[in-house]
Amino acid sequence: VQLQASGGGLVQTGGSLRLSCAASGLIFSSYNMGWYRQAPGKQRELVAEITNGGFTNYADSAKGRFAISRDNAKNTVYLQMNSLQPEDTAVYYCNARSVFTYWGQGTQVTVSS
């Protein structure tokens, strides 16, 4: 199983980024997919998740600014991030969860003030 995250980068406060996570080696449509992040010195935390049925859940910090979506035909989950703030700076990881849980390698998001 591979989860390949991409789309991170450096952006100014108020900017936007779209993260993508391409999955392979699993039956993507049957997995709940999530985005987590880990800032330096902090624990990894959930940002957003989408179930295999399309239901979504967001951390309070992401509500109203981020949107998670999935394309089962492309085996890809996305995270659209708008109104980015310096506190959003972190490594963002995608996660696939069913009976087993898999993690991607992470993509760095840096928001400059």
C-alpha positions in Angstrom: 0.0 0.0 0.0 1.3 3.5 -0.9 -0.2 6.9 0.0 1.6 9.6 -2.0 0.9 13.1 -0.6 1.6 16.2 -2.6 0.7 19.8 -3.0 2.4 21.3 0.1 4.6 24.4 -0.1 5.2 27.9 1.1 2.3 30.3 1.1 1.5 33.7 2.6 -1.1 34.2 5.3 -4.5 34.2 3.7 -3.4 32.0 0.8 -4.6 28.7 -0.3 -3.2 25.3 -1.1 -4.7 22.0 -2.3 -3.2 18.8 -1.0 -3.6 15.5 -2.9 -3.0 12.0 -1.7 -2.9 9.3 -4.3 -3.5 5.8 -3.0 -2.4 2.5 -4.5 -2.4 -1.1 -3.4 -5.8 -1.0 -1.6 -9.5 -0.9 -2.4 -9.7 2.9 -2.0 -13.4 3.1 -2.1 -13.7 1.0 1.0 -11.4 3.1 3.1 -12.1 6.1 5.3 -9.5 8.7 4.4 -8.1 11.4 6.6 -5.7 14.3 6.7 -3.6 14.8 9.8 -0.9 17.3 10.6 2.0 17.6 12.9 3.7 20.8 13.8 7.2 20.9 15.4 7.1 19.9 19.0 3.4 18.9 18.9 1.4 15.8 18.5 -0.1 14.7 15.3 -3.7 15.8 15.1 -6.7 15.2 12.9 -7.5 17.9 10.4 -10.3 16.3 8.4 -11.7 13.0 7.5 -14.1 11.6 4.9 -15.7 8.2 5.2 -16.1 5.6 2.5 -19.7 6.9 2.3 -18.7 10.5 1.8 -19.4 11.8 5.3 -17.0 14.4 6.5 -15.6 15.5 9.8 -13.4 18.5 10.6 -11.2 19.7 13.5 -12.6 22.9 14.9 -9.5 24.7 13.5 -10.4 23.6 10.0 -14.1 24.2 9.9 -15.1 26.9 7.4 -11.6 27.1 5.9 -10.7 23.5 4.7 -12.6 21.1 2.6 -11.9 17.4 2.2 -13.1 15.5 -0.8 -12.4 12.2 -2.6 -12.4 10.9 -6.1 -12.8 7.1 -6.0 -12.2 6.8 -9.7 -8.7 8.4 -9.2 -8.0 6.7 -5.8 -7.3 10.2 -4.5 -8.3 12.3 -1.5 -7.9 16.1 -1.5 -7.7 18.8 1.1 -8.5 22.3 -0.1 -7.1 24.7 2.4 -8.1 28.4 2.3 -7.4 31.4 4.5 -4.2 29.8 5.7 -2.7 31.0 8.9 0.8 30.6 10.4 -0.5 28.2 12.9 -1.4 25.9 10.0 2.3 25.3 9.4 3.0 21.6 9.8 3.7 18.4 7.9 0.4 17.1 6.6 -0.1 13.4 6.4 -2.8 11.4 4.7 -4.3 8.3 6.3 -6.3 5.4 5.1 -8.3 3.6 7.7 -10.3 0.4 7.6 -9.4 -2.9 9.2 -5.8 -1.7 8.7 -4.4 1.8 8.9 -1.9 3.2 6.5 0.0 6.5 6.5 1.5 8.6 3.7 4.9 10.2 3.9 3.7 13.7 4.6 4.0 17.0 2.8 5.2 20.2 4.3 3.0 23.2 4.5 4.5 26.5 5.6 2.5 29.7 6.0 4.5 32.9 6.3 3.2 35.8 8.3 
